[in-house]
Amino acid sequence: MTQHEFYHSAAWTRLARAFLCSKHYICARCGRPAEIAHHVRYLNDSNVNDPSISMNPDNLLALCQACHN
């Protein structure tokens, strides 16, 4: 699976939504409303299929768009 396919998968959509909900949609950096479940350890072609990285809530941060950029 490519990164593009991963980020459009139903599994990622469910995890990202559940993760943001668990963080009350609050940005971890600034406290504004969070919109993005951001991977701390960036995904790449060699780890996108490793669920311990790509699907691990411990590897995610809730971020607003400004902090993500």
FIKOLZA-1660 file (N, C-alpha, C; in steps of 0.1 Angstrom, whole numbers, plus 5000, padded with zeros to 4 digits):
% residues 69
   i   px   py   pz ch aa at
   1 5008 4988 5000  A  M  N
   1 5000 5000 5000  A  M CA
   1 5009 5012 5000  A  M  C
   2 5005 5022 4992  A  T  N
   2 5013 5035 4992  A  T CA
   2 5008 5044 5003  A  T  C
   3 5015 5055 5006  A  Q  N
   3 5011 5064 5016  A  Q CA
   3 4997 5071 5011  A  Q  C
   4 4996 5074 4999  A  H  N
   4 4983 5079 4994  A  H CA
   4 4972 5070 4996  A  H  C
   5 4973 5057 4993  A  E  N
   5 4963 5047 4996  A  E CA
   5 4960 5046 5011  A  E  C
   6 4970 5046 5019  A  F  N
   6 4969 5045 5033  A  F CA
   6 4960 5056 5039  A  F  C
   7 4963 5069 5035  A  Y  N
   7 4956 5080 5041  A  Y CA
   7 4942 5081 5036  A  Y  C
   8 4938 5073 5026  A  H  N
   8 4924 5073 5021  A  H CA
   8 4917 5060 5024  A  H  C
   9 4924 5052 5033  A  S  N
   9 4918 5039 5037  A  S CA
   9 4907 5041 5048  A  S  C
  10 4898 5032 5048  A  A  N
  10 4888 5032 5059  A  A CA
  10 4894 5030 5073  A  A  C
  11 4904 5022 5074  A  A  N
  11 4910 5019 5087  A  A CA
  11 4917 5032 5092  A  A  C
  12 4924 5039 5084  A  W  N
  12 4930 5051 5088  A  W CA
  12 4920 5062 5092  A  W  C
  13 4909 5063 5084  A  T  N
  13 4899 5073 5086  A  T CA
  13 4892 5070 5100  A  T  C
  14 4890 5058 5103  A  R  N
  14 4884 5054 5116  A  R CA
  14 4893 5057 5127  A  R  C
  15 4906 5053 5126  A  L  N
  15 4916 5055 5136  A  L CA
  15 4918 5070 5139  A  L  C
  16 4920 5078 5128  A  A  N
  16 4922 5092 5130  A  A CA
  16 4910 5099 5137  A  A  C
  17 4898 5096 5133  A  R  N
  17 4886 5102 5139  A  R CA
  17 4885 5098 5154  A  R  C
  18 4888 5085 5157  A  A  N
  18 4887 5080 5171  A  A CA
  18 4898 5087 5179  A  A  C
  19 4910 5088 5173  A  F  N
  19 4921 5095 5181  A  F CA
  19 4918 5109 5184  A  F  C
  20 4913 5117 5174  A  L  N
  20 4910 5131 5176  A  L CA
  20 4899 5132 5186  A  L  C
  21 4889 5123 5186  A  C  N
  21 4879 5123 5196  A  C CA
  21 4884 5121 5210  A  C  C
  22 4894 5112 5211  A  S  N
  22 4900 5108 5224  A  S CA
  22 4908 5120 5230  A  S  C
  23 4912 5129 5221  A  K  N
  23 4920 5141 5225  A  K CA
  23 4910 5153 5225  A  K  C
  24 4897 5151 5224  A  H  N
  24 4887 5161 5225  A  H CA
  24 4889 5172 5214  A  H  C
  25 4895 5168 5203  A  Y  N
  25 4898 5177 5192  A  Y CA
  25 4905 5190 5196  A  Y  C
  26 4915 5188 5206  A  I  N
  26 4923 5199 5210  A  I CA
  26 4937 5197 5205  A  I  C
  27 4943 5208 5199  A  C  N
  27 4957 5207 5194  A  C CA
  27 4966 5205 5206  A  C  C
  28 4975 5196 5204  A  A  N
  28 4985 5193 5215  A  A CA
  28 4996 5204 5216  A  A  C
  29 4997 5212 5206  A  R  N
  29 5007 5223 5206  A  R CA
  29 5002 5236 5211  A  R  C
  30 4990 5240 5206  A  C  N
  30 4985 5253 5209  A  C CA
  30 4972 5254 5216  A  C  C
  31 4965 5243 5217  A  G  N
  31 4952 5243 5224  A  G CA
  31 4940 5247 5215  A  G  C
  32 4942 5250 5203  A  R  N
  32 4931 5254 5194  A  R CA
  32 4924 5241 5189  A  R  C
  33 4913 5242 5182  A  P  N
  33 4907 5230 5177  A  P CA
  33 4916 5222 5167  A  P  C
  34 4917 5209 5170  A  A  N
  34 4926 5200 5162  A  A CA
  34 4918 5194 5150  A  A  C
  35 4924 5193 5139  A  E  N
  35 4918 5188 5127  A  E CA
  35 4925 5176 5121  A  E  C
  36 4938 5174 5126  A  I  N
  36 4947 5164 5119  A  I CA
  36 4953 5155 5130  A  I  C
  37 4952 5142 5127  A  A  N
  37 4959 5132 5134  A  A CA
  37 4973 5130 5127  A  A  C
  38 4983 5136 5133  A  H  N
  38 4996 5137 5127  A  H CA
  38 5005 5126 5132  A  H  C
  39 5012 5119 5123  A  H  N
  39 5022 5109 5127  A  H CA
  39 5035 5115 5132  A  H  C
  40 5039 5112 5144  A  V  N
  40 5051 5117 5150  A  V CA
  40 5063 5112 5142  A  V  C
  41 5063 5099 5140  A  R  N
  41 5074 5092 5132  A  R CA
  41 5067 5092 5118  A  R  C
  42 5072 5100 5109  A  Y  N
  42 5066 5102 5096  A  Y CA
  42 5065 5088 5088  A  Y  C
  43 5055 5087 5081  A  L  N
  43 5053 5075 5072  A  L CA
  43 5061 5077 5060  A  L  C
  44 5067 5066 5055  A  N  N
  44 5074 5065 5042  A  N CA
  44 5071 5052 5036  A  N  C
  45 5077 5049 5024  A  D  N
  45 5074 5037 5017  A  D CA
  45 5078 5025 5025  A  D  C
  46 5088 5026 5034  A  S  N
  46 5093 5014 5041  A  S CA
  46 5085 5011 5053  A  S  C
  47 5078 5021 5059  A  N  N
  47 5070 5018 5071  A  N CA
  47 5055 5019 5070  A  N  C
  48 5050 5023 5059  A  V  N
  48 5036 5026 5058  A  V CA
  48 5027 5013 5060  A  V  C
  49 5033 5002 5058  A  N  N
  49 5026 4989 5060  A  N CA
  49 5029 4982 5073  A  N  C
  50 5036 4990 5082  A  D  N
  50 5039 4985 5095  A  D CA
  50 5029 4991 5105  A  D  C
  51 5019 4983 5109  A  P  N
  51 5009 4989 5118  A  P CA
  51 5014 4994 5131  A  P  C
  52 5025 4989 5136  A  S  N
  52 5031 4995 5148  A  S CA
  52 5035 5009 5147  A  S  C
  53 5037 5014 5135  A  I  N
  53 5040 5028 5132  A  I CA
  53 5028 5035 5126  A  I  C
  54 5022 5030 5115  A  S  N
  54 5011 5037 5108  A  S CA
  54 4998 5037 5116  A  S  C
  55 4995 5027 5124  A  M  N
  55 4982 5026 5131  A  M CA
  55 4983 5026 5146  A  M  C
  56 4994 5031 5151  A  N  N
  56 4997 5031 5165  A  N CA
  56 4993 5045 5171  A  N  C
  57 4983 5046 5179  A  P  N
  57 4979 5059 5185  A  P CA
  57 4990 5065 5193  A  P  C
  58 5000 5058 5198  A  D  N
  58 5011 5063 5205  A  D CA
  58 5021 5071 5195  A  D  C
  59 5019 5069 5182  A  N  N
  59 5027 5076 5172  A  N CA
  59 5019 5088 5166  A  N  C
  60 5008 5092 5173  A  L  N
  60 5000 5103 5167  A  L CA
  60 4999 5115 5177  A  L  C
  61 4998 5127 5171  A  L  N
  61 4995 5139 5178  A  L CA
  61 4983 5145 5172  A  L  C
  62 4974 5151 5180  A  A  N
  62 4963 5159 5175  A  A CA
  62 4968 5173 5172  A  A  C
  63 4967 5178 5160  A  L  N
  63 4972 5191 5157  A  L CA
  63 4961 5199 5149  A  L  C
  64 4962 5212 5151  A  C  N
  64 4954 5221 5142  A  C CA
  64 4962 5223 5129  A  C  C
  65 4955 5229 5119  A  Q  N
  65 4962 5231 5106  A  Q CA
  65 4974 5239 5107  A  Q  C
  66 4973 5250 5115  A  A  N
  66 4985 5259 5116  A  A CA
  66 4997 5252 5122  A  A  C
  67 4995 5245 5133  A  C  N
  67 5006 5237 5139  A  C CA
  67 5011 5226 5130  A  C  C
  68 5003 5220 5122  A  H  N
  68 5007 5209 5113  A  H CA
  68 5016 5215 5102  A  H  C
  69 5013 5227 5098  A  N  N
  69 5020 5233 5087  A  N CA
  69 5034 5238 5092  A  N  C
% end
